[in-house]
Amino acid sequence: MNPQKKGWLYVFFCVLFFACVCGCFIICENYTVNCIYESVTSSFTSNPPFTV
């Protein structure tokens, strides 16, 4: 196995790893944002701070 191929393999695994980490962060962030949004909207609808 020549060093050039090994380098490309290393880069590929690094990109794959970062893609997985970024994907996990994006998924977790979306879930937390949805949870916060739902809790805020539910609290607003059950106890509105202002009258429309």
mmJSON file of the N, C-alpha and C atoms, coordinates in Angstrom:
{"data_MODEL":{"atom_site":{
"group_PDB":["ATOM","ATOM","ATOM","ATOM","ATOM","ATOM","ATOM","ATOM","ATOM","ATOM","ATOM","ATOM","ATOM","ATOM","ATOM","ATOM","ATOM","ATOM","ATOM","ATOM","ATOM","ATOM","ATOM","ATOM","ATOM","ATOM","ATOM","ATOM","ATOM","ATOM","ATOM","ATOM","ATOM","ATOM","ATOM","ATOM","ATOM","ATOM","ATOM","ATOM","ATOM","ATOM","ATOM","ATOM","ATOM","ATOM","ATOM","ATOM","ATOM","ATOM","ATOM","ATOM","ATOM","ATOM","ATOM","ATOM","ATOM","ATOM","ATOM","ATOM","ATOM","ATOM","ATOM","ATOM","ATOM","ATOM","ATOM","ATOM","ATOM","ATOM","ATOM","ATOM","ATOM","ATOM","ATOM","ATOM","ATOM","ATOM","ATOM","ATOM","ATOM","ATOM","ATOM","ATOM","ATOM","ATOM","ATOM","ATOM","ATOM","ATOM","ATOM","ATOM","ATOM","ATOM","ATOM","ATOM","ATOM","ATOM","ATOM","ATOM","ATOM","ATOM","ATOM","ATOM","ATOM","ATOM","ATOM","ATOM","ATOM","ATOM","ATOM","ATOM","ATOM","ATOM","ATOM","ATOM","ATOM","ATOM","ATOM","ATOM","ATOM","ATOM","ATOM","ATOM","ATOM","ATOM","ATOM","ATOM","ATOM","ATOM","ATOM","ATOM","ATOM","ATOM","ATOM","ATOM","ATOM","ATOM","ATOM","ATOM","ATOM","ATOM","ATOM","ATOM","ATOM","ATOM","ATOM","ATOM","ATOM","ATOM","ATOM","ATOM","ATOM","ATOM","ATOM","ATOM"],
"id":[1,2,3,4,5,6,7,8,9,10,11,12,13,14,15,16,17,18,19,20,21,22,23,24,25,26,27,28,29,30,31,32,33,34,35,36,37,38,39,40,41,42,43,44,45,46,47,48,49,50,51,52,53,54,55,56,57,58,59,60,61,62,63,64,65,66,67,68,69,70,71,72,73,74,75,76,77,78,79,80,81,82,83,84,85,86,87,88,89,90,91,92,93,94,95,96,97,98,99,100,101,102,103,104,105,106,107,108,109,110,111,112,113,114,115,116,117,118,119,120,121,122,123,124,125,126,127,128,129,130,131,132,133,134,135,136,137,138,139,140,141,142,143,144,145,146,147,148,149,150,151,152,153,154,155,156],
"type_symbol":["N","C","C","N","C","C","N","C","C","N","C","C","N","C","C","N","C","C","N","C","C","N","C","C","N","C","C","N","C","C","N","C","C","N","C","C","N","C","C","N","C","C","N","C","C","N","C","C","N","C","C","N","C","C","N","C","C","N","C","C","N","C","C","N","C","C","N","C","C","N","C","C","N","C","C","N","C","C","N","C","C","N","C","C","N","C","C","N","C","C","N","C","C","N","C","C","N","C","C","N","C","C","N","C","C","N","C","C","N","C","C","N","C","C","N","C","C","N","C","C","N","C","C","N","C","C","N","C","C","N","C","C","N","C","C","N","C","C","N","C","C","N","C","C","N","C","C","N","C","C","N","C","C","N","C","C"],
"label_atom_id":["N","CA","C","N","CA","C","N","CA","C","N","CA","C","N","CA","C","N","CA","C","N","CA","C","N","CA","C","N","CA","C","N","CA","C","N","CA","C","N","CA","C","N","CA","C","N","CA","C","N","CA","C","N","CA","C","N","CA","C","N","CA","C","N","CA","C","N","CA","C","N","CA","C","N","CA","C","N","CA","C","N","CA","C","N","CA","C","N","CA","C","N","CA","C","N","CA","C","N","CA","C","N","CA","C","N","CA","C","N","CA","C","N","CA","C","N","CA","C","N","CA","C","N","CA","C","N","CA","C","N","CA","C","N","CA","C","N","CA","C","N","CA","C","N","CA","C","N","CA","C","N","CA","C","N","CA","C","N","CA","C","N","CA","C","N","CA","C","N","CA","C","N","CA","C","N","CA","C","N","CA","C"],
"label_alt_id":[null,null,null,null,null,null,null,null,null,null,null,null,null,null,null,null,null,null,null,null,null,null,null,null,null,null,null,null,null,null,null,null,null,null,null,null,null,null,null,null,null,null,null,null,null,null,null,null,null,null,null,null,null,null,null,null,null,null,null,null,null,null,null,null,null,null,null,null,null,null,null,null,null,null,null,null,null,null,null,null,null,null,null,null,null,null,null,null,null,null,null,null,null,null,null,null,null,null,null,null,null,null,null,null,null,null,null,null,null,null,null,null,null,null,null,null,null,null,null,null,null,null,null,null,null,null,null,null,null,null,null,null,null,null,null,null,null,null,null,null,null,null,null,null,null,null,null,null,null,null,null,null,null,null,null,null],
"label_comp_id":["MET","MET","MET","ASN","ASN","ASN","PRO","PRO","PRO","GLN","GLN","GLN","LYS","LYS","LYS","LYS","LYS","LYS","GLY","GLY","GLY","TRP","TRP","TRP","LEU","LEU","LEU","TYR","TYR","TYR","VAL","VAL","VAL","PHE","PHE","PHE","PHE","PHE","PHE","CYS","CYS","CYS","VAL","VAL","VAL","LEU","LEU","LEU","PHE","PHE","PHE","PHE","PHE","PHE","ALA","ALA","ALA","CYS","CYS","CYS","VAL","VAL","VAL","CYS","CYS","CYS","GLY","GLY","GLY","CYS","CYS","CYS","PHE","PHE","PHE","ILE","ILE","ILE","ILE","ILE","ILE","CYS","CYS","CYS","GLU","GLU","GLU","ASN","ASN","ASN","TYR","TYR","TYR","THR","THR","THR","VAL","VAL","VAL","ASN","ASN","ASN","CYS","CYS","CYS","ILE","ILE","ILE","TYR","TYR","TYR","GLU","GLU","GLU","SER","SER","SER","VAL","VAL","VAL","THR","THR","THR","SER","SER","SER","SER","SER","SER","PHE","PHE","PHE","THR","THR","THR","SER","SER","SER","ASN","ASN","ASN","PRO","PRO","PRO","PRO","PRO","PRO","PHE","PHE","PHE","THR","THR","THR","VAL","VAL","VAL"],
"label_asym_id":["A","A","A","A","A","A","A","A","A","A","A","A","A","A","A","A","A","A","A","A","A","A","A","A","A","A","A","A","A","A","A","A","A","A","A","A","A","A","A","A","A","A","A","A","A","A","A","A","A","A","A","A","A","A","A","A","A","A","A","A","A","A","A","A","A","A","A","A","A","A","A","A","A","A","A","A","A","A","A","A","A","A","A","A","A","A","A","A","A","A","A","A","A","A","A","A","A","A","A","A","A","A","A","A","A","A","A","A","A","A","A","A","A","A","A","A","A","A","A","A","A","A","A","A","A","A","A","A","A","A","A","A","A","A","A","A","A","A","A","A","A","A","A","A","A","A","A","A","A","A","A","A","A","A","A","A"],
"label_entity_id":["1","1","1","1","1","1","1","1","1","1","1","1","1","1","1","1","1","1","1","1","1","1","1","1","1","1","1","1","1","1","1","1","1","1","1","1","1","1","1","1","1","1","1","1","1","1","1","1","1","1","1","1","1","1","1","1","1","1","1","1","1","1","1","1","1","1","1","1","1","1","1","1","1","1","1","1","1","1","1","1","1","1","1","1","1","1","1","1","1","1","1","1","1","1","1","1","1","1","1","1","1","1","1","1","1","1","1","1","1","1","1","1","1","1","1","1","1","1","1","1","1","1","1","1","1","1","1","1","1","1","1","1","1","1","1","1","1","1","1","1","1","1","1","1","1","1","1","1","1","1","1","1","1","1","1","1"],
"label_seq_id":[1,1,1,2,2,2,3,3,3,4,4,4,5,5,5,6,6,6,7,7,7,8,8,8,9,9,9,10,10,10,11,11,11,12,12,12,13,13,13,14,14,14,15,15,15,16,16,16,17,17,17,18,18,18,19,19,19,20,20,20,21,21,21,22,22,22,23,23,23,24,24,24,25,25,25,26,26,26,27,27,27,28,28,28,29,29,29,30,30,30,31,31,31,32,32,32,33,33,33,34,34,34,35,35,35,36,36,36,37,37,37,38,38,38,39,39,39,40,40,40,41,41,41,42,42,42,43,43,43,44,44,44,45,45,45,46,46,46,47,47,47,48,48,48,49,49,49,50,50,50,51,51,51,52,52,52],
"pdbx_PDB_ins_code":[null,null,null,null,null,null,null,null,null,null,null,null,null,null,null,null,null,null,null,null,null,null,null,null,null,null,null,null,null,null,null,null,null,null,null,null,null,null,null,null,null,null,null,null,null,null,null,null,null,null,null,null,null,null,null,null,null,null,null,null,null,null,null,null,null,null,null,null,null,null,null,null,null,null,null,null,null,null,null,null,null,null,null,null,null,null,null,null,null,null,null,null,null,null,null,null,null,null,null,null,null,null,null,null,null,null,null,null,null,null,null,null,null,null,null,null,null,null,null,null,null,null,null,null,null,null,null,null,null,null,null,null,null,null,null,null,null,null,null,null,null,null,null,null,null,null,null,null,null,null,null,null,null,null,null,null],
"Cartn_x":[0.852,0.0,0.895,0.791,1.667,1.142,2.001,1.598,0.494,0.467,-0.556,-1.955,-2.15,-3.464,-3.787,-2.77,-3.006,-3.472,-2.853,-3.239,-4.685,-5.066,-6.449,-7.426,-7.039,-7.898,-8.077,-6.976,-7.025,-7.951,-7.804,-8.663,-10.125,-10.364,-11.734,-12.364,-11.594,-12.133,-12.354,-11.464,-11.643,-12.926,-13.13,-14.337,-15.576,-15.516,-16.648,-16.953,-15.895,-16.067,-16.706,-16.174,-16.722,-18.159,-18.469,-19.836,-20.785,-20.344,-21.18,-21.388,-20.313,-20.415,-21.341,-21.147,-21.998,-23.448,-23.677,-25.037,-25.686,-24.918,-25.453,-25.798,-24.908,-25.17,-26.407,-26.542,-27.696,-28.983,-28.965,-30.158,-30.527,-29.511,-29.776,-30.298,-29.697,-30.113,-31.555,-31.902,-33.271,-34.251,-33.896,-34.79,-34.952,-33.854,-33.946,-34.727,-34.49,-35.228,-36.718,-37.066,-38.477,-39.085,-38.336,-38.848,-39.075,-38.092,-38.232,-39.395,-39.48,-40.551,-41.915,-42.05,-43.333,-43.689,-42.7,-42.99,-43.38,-42.685,-42.994,-44.379,-44.68,-45.989,-47.102,-46.871,-47.912,-48.136,-47.051,-47.213,-47.922,-47.628,-48.291,-49.783,-50.112,-51.518,-52.295,-51.658,-52.368,-52.448,-51.407,-51.382,-50.797,-51.606,-51.075,-50.701,-49.516,-49.089,-49.779,-50.424,-51.115,-52.441,-53.402,-54.711,-54.764,-55.28,-55.346,-56.749],
"Cartn_y":[-1.193,0.0,1.252,2.069,3.237,4.374,5.285,6.332,7.246,7.463,8.364,7.798,6.497,5.885,5.92,5.676,5.693,7.085,8.117,9.487,9.764,9.322,9.542,8.793,7.584,6.799,7.525,8.082,8.835,10.037,10.776,11.947,11.518,10.397,9.912,9.583,8.892,8.529,9.769,10.745,11.994,12.706,12.804,13.459,12.699,11.374,10.553,10.772,10.798,10.989,12.345,13.4,14.735,14.838,14.153,14.171,13.525,12.413,11.744,12.636,13.278,14.146,15.327,15.943,17.083,16.636,15.472,14.955,14.737,14.166,13.931,15.256,16.238,17.539,18.189,18.099,18.709,18.023,16.682,15.946,16.305,16.298,16.625,18.051,18.971,20.369,20.51,19.813,19.886,19.368,18.258,17.699,18.665,19.254,20.162,21.414,21.931,23.114,22.803,21.631,21.245,21.113,20.496,20.326,21.678,22.582,23.91,24.653,24.578,25.272,24.746,23.428,22.846,23.247,23.212,23.571,25.043,25.895,27.331,27.591,26.986,27.214,26.652,25.497,24.91,25.784,26.327,27.195,28.487,28.994,30.211,29.959,28.813,28.54,28.263,27.608,27.304,28.534,29.379,30.566,31.726,32.345,33.393,34.648,35.211,36.418,37.674,37.56,38.731,38.291,39.197,38.876,39.387,38.537,38.917,39.391],
"Cartn_z":[0.0,0.0,0.0,-1.026,-1.104,-0.21,0.203,1.157,0.632,-0.676,-1.228,-0.961,-1.216,-0.975,0.512,1.354,2.794,3.238,2.671,3.012,2.628,1.435,0.997,1.897,2.321,3.203,4.535,5.043,6.303,6.179,5.071,4.829,4.736,4.029,3.864,5.213,6.083,7.388,8.248,8.137,8.893,8.463,7.153,6.631,7.087,7.014,7.427,8.907,9.723,11.168,11.452,10.81,11.044,10.545,9.441,8.928,9.93,10.537,11.535,12.746,13.212,14.389,14.096,12.927,12.553,12.429,11.831,11.688,13.048,13.975,15.321,15.984,15.861,16.475,15.866,14.541,13.862,14.316,14.387,14.795,16.239,17.126,18.535,18.654,17.899,17.965,17.488,16.404,15.903,16.95,17.611,18.625,19.79,20.269,21.41,21.028,19.814,19.363,19.295,18.749,18.661,20.049,20.974,22.33,22.99,22.867,23.473,22.821,21.496,20.779,21.215,21.334,21.736,23.167,24.06,25.453,25.553,24.804,24.841,24.27,23.115,22.498,23.372,23.991,24.845,26.073,26.636,27.81,27.404,26.221,25.744,25.512,24.929,24.627,25.91,26.898,28.143,29.046,29.002,29.85,29.038,28.184,27.308,28.093,27.862,28.574,28.056,26.901,26.356,25.735,25.697,25.129,23.695,22.794,21.382,21.074],
"occupancy":[1.0,1.0,1.0,1.0,1.0,1.0,1.0,1.0,1.0,1.0,1.0,1.0,1.0,1.0,1.0,1.0,1.0,1.0,1.0,1.0,1.0,1.0,1.0,1.0,1.0,1.0,1.0,1.0,1.0,1.0,1.0,1.0,1.0,1.0,1.0,1.0,1.0,1.0,1.0,1.0,1.0,1.0,1.0,1.0,1.0,1.0,1.0,1.0,1.0,1.0,1.0,1.0,1.0,1.0,1.0,1.0,1.0,1.0,1.0,1.0,1.0,1.0,1.0,1.0,1.0,1.0,1.0,1.0,1.0,1.0,1.0,1.0,1.0,1.0,1.0,1.0,1.0,1.0,1.0,1.0,1.0,1.0,1.0,1.0,1.0,1.0,1.0,1.0,1.0,1.0,1.0,1.0,1.0,1.0,1.0,1.0,1.0,1.0,1.0,1.0,1.0,1.0,1.0,1.0,1.0,1.0,1.0,1.0,1.0,1.0,1.0,1.0,1.0,1.0,1.0,1.0,1.0,1.0,1.0,1.0,1.0,1.0,1.0,1.0,1.0,1.0,1.0,1.0,1.0,1.0,1.0,1.0,1.0,1.0,1.0,1.0,1.0,1.0,1.0,1.0,1.0,1.0,1.0,1.0,1.0,1.0,1.0,1.0,1.0,1.0,1.0,1.0,1.0,1.0,1.0,1.0],
"B_iso_or_equiv":[0.0,0.0,0.0,0.0,0.0,0.0,0.0,0.0,0.0,0.0,0.0,0.0,0.0,0.0,0.0,0.0,0.0,0.0,0.0,0.0,0.0,0.0,0.0,0.0,0.0,0.0,0.0,0.0,0.0,0.0,0.0,0.0,0.0,0.0,0.0,0.0,0.0,0.0,0.0,0.0,0.0,0.0,0.0,0.0,0.0,0.0,0.0,0.0,0.0,0.0,0.0,0.0,0.0,0.0,0.0,0.0,0.0,0.0,0.0,0.0,0.0,0.0,0.0,0.0,0.0,0.0,0.0,0.0,0.0,0.0,0.0,0.0,0.0,0.0,0.0,0.0,0.0,0.0,0.0,0.0,0.0,0.0,0.0,0.0,0.0,0.0,0.0,0.0,0.0,0.0,0.0,0.0,0.0,0.0,0.0,0.0,0.0,0.0,0.0,0.0,0.0,0.0,0.0,0.0,0.0,0.0,0.0,0.0,0.0,0.0,0.0,0.0,0.0,0.0,0.0,0.0,0.0,0.0,0.0,0.0,0.0,0.0,0.0,0.0,0.0,0.0,0.0,0.0,0.0,0.0,0.0,0.0,0.0,0.0,0.0,0.0,0.0,0.0,0.0,0.0,0.0,0.0,0.0,0.0,0.0,0.0,0.0,0.0,0.0,0.0,0.0,0.0,0.0,0.0,0.0,0.0],
"pdbx_formal_charge":[null,null,null,null,null,null,null,null,null,null,null,null,null,null,null,null,null,null,null,null,null,null,null,null,null,null,null,null,null,null,null,null,null,null,null,null,null,null,null,null,null,null,null,null,null,null,null,null,null,null,null,null,null,null,null,null,null,null,null,null,null,null,null,null,null,null,null,null,null,null,null,null,null,null,null,null,null,null,null,null,null,null,null,null,null,null,null,null,null,null,null,null,null,null,null,null,null,null,null,null,null,null,null,null,null,null,null,null,null,null,null,null,null,null,null,null,null,null,null,null,null,null,null,null,null,null,null,null,null,null,null,null,null,null,null,null,null,null,null,null,null,null,null,null,null,null,null,null,null,null,null,null,null,null,null,null],
"auth_seq_id":[1,1,1,2,2,2,3,3,3,4,4,4,5,5,5,6,6,6,7,7,7,8,8,8,9,9,9,10,10,10,11,11,11,12,12,12,13,13,13,14,14,14,15,15,15,16,16,16,17,17,17,18,18,18,19,19,19,20,20,20,21,21,21,22,22,22,23,23,23,24,24,24,25,25,25,26,26,26,27,27,27,28,28,28,29,29,29,30,30,30,31,31,31,32,32,32,33,33,33,34,34,34,35,35,35,36,36,36,37,37,37,38,38,38,39,39,39,40,40,40,41,41,41,42,42,42,43,43,43,44,44,44,45,45,45,46,46,46,47,47,47,48,48,48,49,49,49,50,50,50,51,51,51,52,52,52],
"auth_comp_id":["MET","MET","MET","ASN","ASN","ASN","PRO","PRO","PRO","GLN","GLN","GLN","LYS","LYS","LYS","LYS","LYS","LYS","GLY","GLY","GLY","TRP","TRP","TRP","LEU","LEU","LEU","TYR","TYR","TYR","VAL","VAL","VAL","PHE","PHE","PHE","PHE","PHE","PHE","CYS","CYS","CYS","VAL","VAL","VAL","LEU","LEU","LEU","PHE","PHE","PHE","PHE","PHE","PHE","ALA","ALA","ALA","CYS","CYS","CYS","VAL","VAL","VAL","CYS","CYS","CYS","GLY","GLY","GLY","CYS","CYS","CYS","PHE","PHE","PHE","ILE","ILE","ILE","ILE","ILE","ILE","CYS","CYS","CYS","GLU","GLU","GLU","ASN","ASN","ASN","TYR","TYR","TYR","THR","THR","THR","VAL","VAL","VAL","ASN","ASN","ASN","CYS","CYS","CYS","ILE","ILE","ILE","TYR","TYR","TYR","GLU","GLU","GLU","SER","SER","SER","VAL","VAL","VAL","THR","THR","THR","SER","SER","SER","SER","SER","SER","PHE","PHE","PHE","THR","THR","THR","SER","SER","SER","ASN","ASN","ASN","PRO","PRO","PRO","PRO","PRO","PRO","PHE","PHE","PHE","THR","THR","THR","VAL","VAL","VAL"],
"auth_asym_id":["A","A","A","A","A","A","A","A","A","A","A","A","A","A","A","A","A","A","A","A","A","A","A","A","A","A","A","A","A","A","A","A","A","A","A","A","A","A","A","A","A","A","A","A","A","A","A","A","A","A","A","A","A","A","A","A","A","A","A","A","A","A","A","A","A","A","A","A","A","A","A","A","A","A","A","A","A","A","A","A","A","A","A","A","A","A","A","A","A","A","A","A","A","A","A","A","A","A","A","A","A","A","A","A","A","A","A","A","A","A","A","A","A","A","A","A","A","A","A","A","A","A","A","A","A","A","A","A","A","A","A","A","A","A","A","A","A","A","A","A","A","A","A","A","A","A","A","A","A","A","A","A","A","A","A","A"],
"auth_atom_id":["N","CA","C","N","CA","C","N","CA","C","N","CA","C","N","CA","C","N","CA","C","N","CA","C","N","CA","C","N","CA","C","N","CA","C","N","CA","C","N","CA","C","N","CA","C","N","CA","C","N","CA","C","N","CA","C","N","CA","C","N","CA","C","N","CA","C","N","CA","C","N","CA","C","N","CA","C","N","CA","C","N","CA","C","N","CA","C","N","CA","C","N","CA","C","N","CA","C","N","CA","C","N","CA","C","N","CA","C","N","CA","C","N","CA","C","N","CA","C","N","CA","C","N","CA","C","N","CA","C","N","CA","C","N","CA","C","N","CA","C","N","CA","C","N","CA","C","N","CA","C","N","CA","C","N","CA","C","N","CA","C","N","CA","C","N","CA","C","N","CA","C","N","CA","C","N","CA","C","N","CA","C"],
"pdbx_PDB_model_num":[1,1,1,1,1,1,1,1,1,1,1,1,1,1,1,1,1,1,1,1,1,1,1,1,1,1,1,1,1,1,1,1,1,1,1,1,1,1,1,1,1,1,1,1,1,1,1,1,1,1,1,1,1,1,1,1,1,1,1,1,1,1,1,1,1,1,1,1,1,1,1,1,1,1,1,1,1,1,1,1,1,1,1,1,1,1,1,1,1,1,1,1,1,1,1,1,1,1,1,1,1,1,1,1,1,1,1,1,1,1,1,1,1,1,1,1,1,1,1,1,1,1,1,1,1,1,1,1,1,1,1,1,1,1,1,1,1,1,1,1,1,1,1,1,1,1,1,1,1,1,1,1,1,1,1,1]
}}}
